[in-house]
Amino acid sequence: MLMILKNDRMKYYQTLDVAHKGDLRPFVNFIGRNIERSLTWYLEAVVPAKYKKKTDKWQILSELAKKTPYSQEYLSLLARRGKIEAVKKERNWYSNFKAIRDYMKGIGRQ
């Protein structure tokens, strides 16, 4: 089941309108991001805490920034651009150390 947040409703309509005019990319990307967020929420709800690694624990970006070389603003930018695995719950972005570590590894390969 795909969940589209109320805050994203206008973006949904905008990308749908663009797709109707022939450019499917924004719509496909929008739906893909929302599917990923929905799956993350579902998995988070069903996987017992005892099976989760400490580095996989979702934390608000302001807390992660204190323990990483990046600021909260930079992590938020990475989350919005899809550069790190992150989910937005209401007004706050959440991610984990694994996502940031994966991002840092990717930078080294460039």
C-alpha positions in Angstrom: 0.0 0.0 0.0 1.4 3.4 -1.0 1.0 6.3 1.4 1.2 9.8 0.2 1.3 12.4 2.9 -1.2 15.2 3.1 1.7 17.6 2.8 2.7 16.0 -0.5 -0.7 16.1 -2.1 0.1 19.2 -4.2 3.4 17.7 -5.4 1.5 14.5 -6.4 -1.0 16.6 -8.5 1.8 18.6 -10.1 3.8 15.5 -11.1 0.7 13.8 -12.3 -0.1 16.8 -14.5 3.4 16.8 -15.9 3.1 13.1 -16.6 -0.2 13.7 -18.4 1.7 16.2 -20.7 4.2 13.5 -21.6 7.1 13.7 -19.0 6.8 10.7 -16.8 10.1 11.1 -14.9 8.9 13.4 -12.1 5.8 11.3 -11.4 7.8 8.0 -11.4 10.4 9.5 -9.0 7.7 10.9 -6.7 5.9 7.5 -6.6 9.1 5.7 -6.1 10.1 7.9 -3.1 6.7 7.4 -1.5 6.8 3.6 -2.0 10.2 3.6 -0.3 9.0 5.7 2.6 5.9 3.5 3.0 7.9 0.3 3.0 10.3 1.7 5.5 7.4 2.6 7.8 5.9 -0.9 7.4 9.2 -2.7 8.1 9.9 -0.5 11.0 6.6 -1.4 12.5 7.0 -5.2 12.1 10.7 -5.9 12.7 11.2 -6.4 16.5 13.8 -4.1 18.1 15.9 -7.0 19.2 16.7 -7.8 15.6 17.7 -4.3 14.7 21.4 -3.3 14.8 22.2 -0.2 16.8 23.4 1.5 13.6 20.1 0.8 11.9 18.1 2.7 14.5 16.2 5.7 13.0 17.1 9.0 14.6 16.1 12.5 14.0 18.7 14.3 11.9 19.6 16.8 14.6 20.7 13.9 16.8 22.7 12.3 14.0 24.4 15.5 13.2 25.9 15.6 16.7 27.7 12.3 16.1 28.7 12.7 12.4 30.9 15.2 10.5 27.8 16.7 8.9 25.5 19.5 10.0 21.8 18.9 10.4 21.2 21.2 7.4 23.5 19.2 5.2 22.0 15.9 6.3 18.5 17.4 5.5 19.7 18.4 2.0 21.1 14.9 1.4 17.8 13.4 2.6 15.7 15.7 0.4 17.8 14.9 -2.6 17.7 11.1 -1.9 21.4 10.9 -1.3 20.9 9.2 2.0 18.2 6.8 3.1 15.8 8.9 5.1 12.1 9.2 5.9 10.1 12.3 6.7 7.6 11.9 9.5 5.5 14.9 9.8 8.0 17.8 9.8 11.2 15.9 10.7 13.6 13.9 8.7 15.0 10.6 10.2 17.9 8.5 9.1 20.5 6.2 10.6 24.3 5.7 10.9 24.3 3.0 8.3 22.8 5.4 5.7 25.4 8.1 6.5 28.2 5.5 6.4 27.0 4.3 3.0 26.9 7.9 1.7 30.5 8.5 3.0 31.7 5.3 1.3 30.1 6.5 -2.0 31.9 9.9 -1.8 35.3 8.0 -1.6 34.5 6.2 -4.9 33.9 9.4 -6.8 
